[in-house]
Amino acid sequence: MKGIYNKLSDHQASNYDLYLTSINKSCTQNIAKSEGIKLPAITFGALQNAQDSIGDPNREWTITVER
């Protein structure tokens, strides 16, 4: 994925996190609209509720999504 983002950002995606946070919301909306994509209204969050492979809490973080 990073290779694709690097192409989209003119080779400025060396730090994936910084690249993602640098994209203006309206830019993404305009691209989606021009491609006929309808973006749902969603909210991302983070919870420290991850579990290991046997289901025990491990204090890791998970990303949550609300529509």
ChimeraX attribute file (.defattr): number of C-alpha atoms within 10 A of each C-alpha:
attribute: neighborCount
match mode: 1-to-1
recipient: residues
	/A:1	6
	/A:2	13
	/A:3	11
	/A:4	10
	/A:5	16
	/A:6	16
	/A:7	11
	/A:8	11
	/A:9	13
	/A:10	8
	/A:11	12
	/A:12	13
	/A:13	19
	/A:14	13
	/A:15	10
	/A:16	14
	/A:17	9
	/A:18	11
	/A:19	15
	/A:20	11
	/A:21	9
	/A:22	10
	/A:23	11
	/A:24	9
	/A:25	9
	/A:26	9
	/A:27	10
	/A:28	12
	/A:29	14
	/A:30	12
	/A:31	11
	/A:32	13
	/A:33	12
	/A:34	10
	/A:35	9
	/A:36	9
	/A:37	11
	/A:38	10
	/A:39	10
	/A:40	7
	/A:41	7
	/A:42	8
	/A:43	9
	/A:44	9
	/A:45	9
	/A:46	10
	/A:47	11
	/A:48	12
	/A:49	13
	/A:50	15
	/A:51	14
	/A:52	10
	/A:53	8
	/A:54	6
	/A:55	8
	/A:56	10
	/A:57	12
	/A:58	12
	/A:59	12
	/A:60	11
	/A:61	12
	/A:62	13
	/A:63	11
	/A:64	10
	/A:65	10
	/A:66	8
	/A:67	7
